[in-house]
């Protein structure tokens, strides 16, 4: 596997790699804490990991908005667990476009004719 510095050099030679899902996932794996780091139980290491992820995904094109939303969500949830509420981060999360669900539209419900008054 390539090192992060090798990935950076490759990206300079071929900038369109940033739009490729496999390249992005390879980069994300390089940002992950080491096997000896207990980042899930160590709040400082968790925060550092989330900050690295956030810094990277902010550089990505809109094709990766779902990844950006995922990272922002986890960063917001982590911050909230510590009692921190970052308004700017929350607004950044809300500004991301959401995917539309495509497919057949639900059929409208049949309406019953109005009952005529009985005399």
C-alpha positions as semicolon CSV with decimal commas, in nm:
position;residue;x (nm);y (nm);z (nm)
1;X;0,000;0,000;0,000
2;X;0,103;0,353;-0,066
3;X;0,191;0,601;0,205
4;X;0,001;0,925;0,249
5;X;0,291;1,123;0,102
6;X;0,289;0,895;-0,204
7;X;-0,085;0,949;-0,242
8;X;-0,028;1,325;-0,222
9;X;0,238;1,304;-0,496
10;X;0,007;1,093;-0,710
11;X;-0,274;1,343;-0,663
12;X;-0,047;1,624;-0,785
13;X;0,018;1,426;-1,102
14;X;-0,343;1,326;-1,154
15;X;-0,584;1,566;-0,972
16;X;-0,897;1,392;-1,104
17;X;-0,824;1,102;-0,867
18;X;-0,993;1,305;-0,596
19;X;-1,325;1,221;-0,763
20;X;-1,255;0,847;-0,758
21;X;-1,419;0,657;-0,474
22;X;-1,138;0,400;-0,441
23;X;-0,875;0,672;-0,412
24;X;-1,078;0,857;-0,148
25;X;-1,131;0,538;0,053
26;X;-0,760;0,459;0,034
27;X;-0,682;0,808;0,164
28;X;-0,936;0,768;0,446
29;X;-0,770;0,443;0,555
30;X;-0,442;0,633;0,585
31;X;-0,606;0,882;0,824
32;X;-0,727;0,606;1,056
33;X;-0,547;0,572;1,390
34;X;-0,295;0,291;1,423
35;X;-0,381;-0,056;1,547
36;X;-0,227;0,018;1,887
37;X;-0,433;0,333;1,940
38;X;-0,745;0,283;2,149
39;X;-0,917;0,570;1,972
40;X;-1,270;0,450;2,051
41;X;-1,208;0,487;2,425
42;X;-0,963;0,777;2,417
43;X;-1,158;1,098;2,355
44;X;-0,849;1,293;2,249
45;X;-0,758;1,034;1,985
46;X;-1,119;1,014;1,866
47;X;-1,134;1,390;1,830
48;X;-0,801;1,400;1,644
49;X;-0,923;1,128;1,406
50;X;-1,250;1,310;1,339
51;X;-1,061;1,635;1,280
52;X;-0,834;1,463;1,025
53;X;-1,136;1,316;0,848
54;X;-1,318;1,649;0,847
55;X;-1,017;1,838;0,712
56;X;-0,986;1,588;0,428
57;X;-1,352;1,560;0,328
58;X;-1,381;1,939;0,311
59;X;-1,139;1,927;0,017
60;X;-1,356;1,684;-0,179
61;X;-1,592;1,762;-0,464
62;X;-1,972;1,744;-0,426
63;X;-1,973;1,390;-0,563
64;X;-1,865;1,290;-0,210
65;X;-2,134;1,485;-0,022
66;X;-2,271;1,173;0,144
67;X;-1,925;1,106;0,289
68;X;-1,902;1,468;0,403
69;X;-2,242;1,439;0,571
70;X;-2,136;1,118;0,745
71;X;-1,816;1,270;0,882
72;X;-1,992;1,588;0,990
73;X;-2,264;1,385;1,162
74;X;-2,009;1,185;1,362
75;X;-1,814;1,497;1,454
76;X;-2,134;1,670;1,569
77;X;-2,241;1,363;1,769
78;X;-1,898;1,339;1,931
79;X;-1,898;1,708;2,019
80;X;-2,252;1,682;2,156
81;X;-2,146;1,390;2,379
82;X;-1,894;1,627;2,537
83;X;-2,153;1,903;2,578
84;X;-2,021;2,113;2,289
85;X;-2,260;2,248;2,029
86;X;-2,078;2,397;1,731
87;X;-2,327;2,612;1,542
88;X;-2,101;2,665;1,239
89;X;-2,039;2,292;1,203
90;X;-2,410;2,225;1,233
91;X;-2,489;2,484;0,965
92;X;-2,223;2,330;0,740
93;X;-2,399;1,996;0,784
94;X;-2,740;2,144;0,704
95;X;-2,610;2,317;0,389
96;X;-2,512;1,990;0,227
97;X;-2,763;1,892;-0,040
98;X;-2,964;1,582;0,040
99;X;-3,024;1,299;-0,201
100;X;-3,367;1,278;-0,346
101;X;-3,535;0,945;-0,336
102;X;-3,621;0,848;-0,687
103;X;-3,872;0,598;-0,801
104;X;-4,240;0,577;-0,861
105;X;-4,446;0,839;-0,690
106;X;-4,710;0,720;-0,450
107;X;-5,053;0,705;-0,603
108;X;-5,296;0,964;-0,472
109;X;-5,563;0,831;-0,244
110;X;-5,906;0,798;-0,386
111;X;-6,144;1,057;-0,256
112;X;-6,494;0,964;-0,163
113;X;-6,776;1,176;-0,299
114;X;-6,926;1,411;-0,049
115;X;-7,229;1,262;0,121
116;X;-7,550;1,434;0,025
117;X;-7,761;1,553;0,315
118;X;-8,052;1,320;0,377
119;X;-8,392;1,479;0,405
